[in-house]
Amino acid sequence: MLFPLLLAMFLSRPSQAADGPTLDTAAVLQQFPLNKGASWTYVGEAEWTIPDTHKVRAGRVRNVMEVLQFIPGEGGFAAVVRGFPMDLAWYEPGKGNSISVIIC
């Protein structure tokens, strides 16, 4: 698969451009912990359209984002998560959360 190769190439790049800022991984992770098993819960209101209709429904939703894997690298890091908040943009009752990758 191409994705693991691209991820490995990205994570092995230098953490600083010749004239650019550095990535302070520790500071990022202190503000947004991405250790395996960490989770965040969003509870709020959502609206969705019933498939193949123009009917709109609304209700309370609960979305949990969970870190499945943390991948440290020399020039940054990546985290594999389930339930990234963008899942709510395509919310449908009963639809499971997708897998996403956060790369920093």
Secondary structure, 3 states (H helix, E strand, C coil): CHHHHHHHHHHCCCCECCCCCECCHHHHHHHCCCCCCCEEEEEEEEEEECCCCCCEEEEEEEEEEEEEEEEEECCEEEEEEECCHHHHHHCCCCCCCCEEEEEC
